[in-house]
Every structure is written in structure tokens, then in C-alpha cells.
Amino acid sequence: MLQIIGTKSCIGTKKALRFCKERSIPHQFVDLHRRALSEGEWEKVFRSLEASTLIDEASQWYRKEGYAWRTFDAREELQAHPELLRTPLLKYAHEVVAGFDEQFILDHRGQR
């Protein structure tokens, strides 16, 4: 089943959820404000995508904590502070994409 990982306040996440609901595409929403990703889930994400590309440089947390002027390990910081994550993450089996990707959703609709 398609997983949409993000927060209810994220515009891209809202867009992905609405897209799936309007087309009756089965999906599971993982709200990062309610549940953190497990170590295994993070590993699947990092196998698909480079950690540094997942950092949302436009986020308030990034600016507030001064990440632009820091040297840091992206994997460690994302796991410790999911507020840095560029959302939504769309996950199906071992495939993960960052951001709203209409074609990815359509390609995996109805698959089990």
C-alpha cells in the first residue's frame, strides 16, 4: 500500500492526500507529529534517497537552528529532528520519492 509520510500542515502532503482521496487510491498516512519513523523505515528512505537531498532548507527549523552555517550529518539530523525533512515522502515497498509526485502515485495505485 502507498504510504504518505508528512504532516497535516504541509501543503505538499495535503495535496498528495487530496489527490489519493479524489481518485479512491488506497493509502496510509503517517503523521510525523504523531509518530516518528522507526530505524527500519529510515533505512528504507536512505537506501532510496541521499539524506542531504531530504533536508528542507526552506523550513523554519532549518533557519531557526542555523543549519545553513553548520557542518552536520544529514542522516543523524533528520532522524533526530524530522522537522528538517522535505515532505511529503511517498513510499511504496522499497521505493521512496520526496515531494508530491502525481505519476508515482498513479503508477502504484491499487497495487498490494
N, C-alpha and C positions, 0 to 999 in steps of 0.2 A: 504494500500500500504506500502511496505517496505520503511523505511527511513534509509538513511546512513548519520550519523552525524559525521562530521570531518572537515579536512582542505585539500585543494588541495596539500599541501606539505607533508602530512602524507603518508608514504609508505603503511600502512595497509588500509587507506582509498582509495588510488589509486587501491590497489589490489581488494577491495570489489566492487568499481565502474567498473573496468575492468571485473571482474567475472560476474556481472549482465549484462553488455553490450554484452559480448560474448555469453550469453545464452538467450538474449532478455527477461530478467526478469524485469518487471516494478518496478521502484524505484524512490525515490525522494532524492536528495542530499541536505543536509543542510550544507552550508559552514559557519563554526563558525567565519571566518574572515569577513564575510558579514552580518551575522545575529546572534544575541545572542539568546539562548534558553529562552523561556518565563518561568514564575514561574510554570505554569501548566506542561510544558514539563519537567522541572527539577524534579517536584514531581513524575511524572511517572518513571523517571530514578531512583530516590532514593527509590521508592517503590520496584523496581526490583533488585537493586544492592546496596550494602553497599557503602556509599560515600567514605570511606577510601580505598576501592579497586579500585576506579576510578582515584586515584592520580597517575600520571605518574612520578615515581621517576627518570626516565632517561631523563626527559625533561630539556631543557636549563633553562626554567623559574624556575623550582624546585631548580636546582643547584645555579643559579644566585641569587635568593632571599633567599637562605639559609634555605629552608624548612626542611632540614634534622636535623637542630638544633633547630627548633621551636616547640612550642606546638600550635596547631591550630585546628579549627573546619573544617573538610574536606568539609562539605556541604557549609558552608559560603565561604570558599576559592575557591571552584570550581565555584560557582555562580559569585563571584567577578573576578576571574581570570581563564577563560576557557582554558587558555594556560596550566593549570595543568592537564587537562582531558586526560585520556588514550583513544585514538581514534583508529579506528572508533567505534562509538556506532551504533549498528544495532537495529532498533526499528520496531516492528510490533504490532499494537494495544497497549496492556499493557505489552507486553514482550520486554525486552531490554537485549542485551548482549554487553559486551565490547570486542573490538578486532575483527579481521576478523574471522568469523565463517562460513565456507562454508556450513555446514549442516543446520544451522539456516536459511541461505538464501534459500537453496533448499527446506526446509520444508515450507517456506512461499511464494514461487513463485506463481504468478498467483492468489493468494487469494485476495479478496477485503474486 
